[in-house]
Amino acid sequence: MDKIKVSQDELKTFLEAHDFVRVAIAKKMGVSESTVGDCFNHALNRHGKPMSFTKRNIELLNTALQQIAEELSTCKLKCSNEEAATRRFINDDPAIIESLSRISEYIKLRGFTYKVLGWKSRRTCENNINLKEPNPRVHLKREEIELINTEILAIASTLAGWEVVADEPND
């Protein structure tokens, strides 16, 4: 199956809409966060020209996106035992905490829960999902877990099906 070709601007819009962490993308690419940010934002270089990803950085970006898609697709929230999975509320399940921690490496959970679950306040997110040590905790409904899983898999499949291509020069 051929990948859908997208520009770096289309990718930036997608990543911002899904609250991606740019640092994670930069780490996967092996470049600095400022390189990624400046290219996405078309910051002016020292010659006054807008920056964009080089051919080499586009290759690194595409590889990074495929790795992120693969990792996100394995982050499905699943209870550690069958008994917990049958309850209406899932509380402090280590497997759920582990998956949410992995997701939070790539996606900001506060914005994500706002969009996916409709949690409007920071306090709601922090009261229901707190991944900070030493006592991480979660308090989610089964329906919320299903919504999170659906969205994460949709994001992963979208990224897996995309290939970023170089911008056309503006001569």
C-alpha positions in Angstrom: 0.0 0.0 0.0 1.4 3.4 -0.9 1.8 6.0 1.7 -0.1 9.3 1.6 2.4 12.1 0.8 2.0 15.1 3.1 4.0 18.3 3.5 5.7 19.3 6.7 3.0 22.0 7.2 0.2 19.3 7.1 2.2 17.2 9.5 2.7 20.1 11.8 -1.1 20.8 11.8 -1.8 17.2 12.6 0.8 17.0 15.4 -0.5 20.2 17.0 -4.1 19.1 16.8 -3.1 15.9 18.7 -0.9 17.6 21.3 2.3 15.9 20.3 5.5 16.6 22.2 8.1 18.0 19.8 11.0 16.9 22.0 10.0 13.3 21.4 10.1 13.7 17.7 13.5 15.4 17.9 14.9 12.7 20.0 13.7 10.0 17.6 15.2 11.9 14.7 18.5 12.5 16.6 18.4 16.3 16.2 17.7 19.2 18.5 14.3 20.3 19.4 15.1 23.8 18.1 15.8 22.3 14.6 12.4 20.6 14.6 10.6 23.7 15.9 12.4 26.1 13.6 11.7 23.9 10.5 8.0 23.5 11.4 7.6 27.2 12.1 9.7 28.2 9.1 11.9 30.4 11.3 14.2 32.6 9.3 17.8 31.3 9.0 20.8 33.6 9.2 20.3 34.5 5.6 16.7 35.6 6.1 15.2 32.6 4.4 12.5 30.4 6.0 13.8 27.1 7.3 12.4 23.8 6.3 13.5 20.2 6.7 16.5 19.1 4.6 16.3 16.0 2.5 18.3 14.1 5.2 16.0 15.4 8.0 12.9 14.4 6.1 14.3 10.9 5.9 15.0 11.0 9.7 11.5 12.5 10.3 9.8 9.8 8.3 11.7 7.1 10.1 10.9 8.7 13.5 7.2 8.9 12.6 7.1 5.2 11.7 8.7 4.3 15.0 6.4 6.6 17.0 3.4 5.1 15.2 4.6 1.6 16.0 5.1 2.4 19.6 1.8 4.1 20.0 0.0 1.2 18.4 1.4 -1.0 21.2 0.2 1.4 23.9 -3.4 0.1 24.0 -4.7 0.5 27.5 -5.5 -2.9 28.9 -6.1 -4.0 32.5 -3.5 -6.2 34.2 -6.2 -8.8 35.2 -9.6 -9.8 34.1 -11.3 -8.9 37.4 -10.2 -5.3 37.0 -11.4 -5.2 33.4 -15.0 -6.1 34.4 -15.3 -3.1 36.8 -16.9 0.1 35.8 -14.0 2.2 37.1 -10.4 1.2 36.7 -8.3 2.5 39.6 -4.5 2.4 39.9 -4.0 -0.5 37.5 -0.2 -0.8 36.9 -0.7 -1.9 33.3 -2.9 1.2 32.5 -0.4 3.5 34.3 2.5 2.0 32.2 0.6 2.5 28.9 -0.4 6.0 29.8 3.2 6.8 30.7 4.4 5.6 27.3 1.7 7.6 25.5 2.6 10.7 27.5 6.2 10.5 26.1 4.6 11.5 22.7 1.3 13.2 23.5 0.5 15.8 26.2 -2.2 14.1 28.2 -4.0 17.2 29.4 -4.8 18.4 25.9 -5.5 14.9 24.7 -8.0 14.2 27.5 -9.7 17.6 26.8 -10.2 16.6 23.2 -11.0 12.9 23.6 -12.8 12.8 26.9 -14.0 16.4 27.2 -12.2 17.0 30.5 -12.1 20.8 30.6 -10.0 21.5 33.6 -6.4 20.7 34.5 -7.7 19.6 37.9 -10.0 17.0 36.3 -7.0 15.5 34.4 -4.7 15.6 37.4 -7.3 14.0 39.7 -8.0 11.2 37.3 -4.5 10.6 35.7 -1.4 11.4 37.8 1.7 9.7 36.5 4.2 11.4 38.8 6.3 9.3 41.1 6.3 8.0 43.8 2.6 7.2 43.7 1.2 7.3 40.2 -2.5 6.7 39.9 -5.4 6.5 37.5 -9.1 6.6 37.8 -10.9 5.9 34.5 -14.2 4.5 33.4 -14.1 1.6 31.0 -15.7 3.8 28.3 -13.0 6.4 28.7 -10.3 3.7 28.2 -12.1 2.6 25.0 -12.1 6.2 23.8 -8.4 6.6 24.5 -7.6 3.4 22.8 -9.6 4.3 19.7 -7.9 7.7 19.4 -4.4 6.4 20.0 -4.9 3.7 17.4 -6.3 6.2 14.9 -3.3 8.5 15.5 -0.9 5.6 15.1 -2.5 4.4 11.9 -2.5 7.9 10.4 1.2 8.4 11.1 2.0 4.9 9.8 0.3 5.7 6.5 2.0 9.1 5.9 5.2 10.1 4.3 6.5 13.6 4.6 7.8 15.1 1.4 10.0 18.1 0.8 8.3 21.5 0.3 8.4 22.8 -3.2 10.8 25.6 -3.6 9.3 29.1 -3.9 11.4 30.6 -6.8 
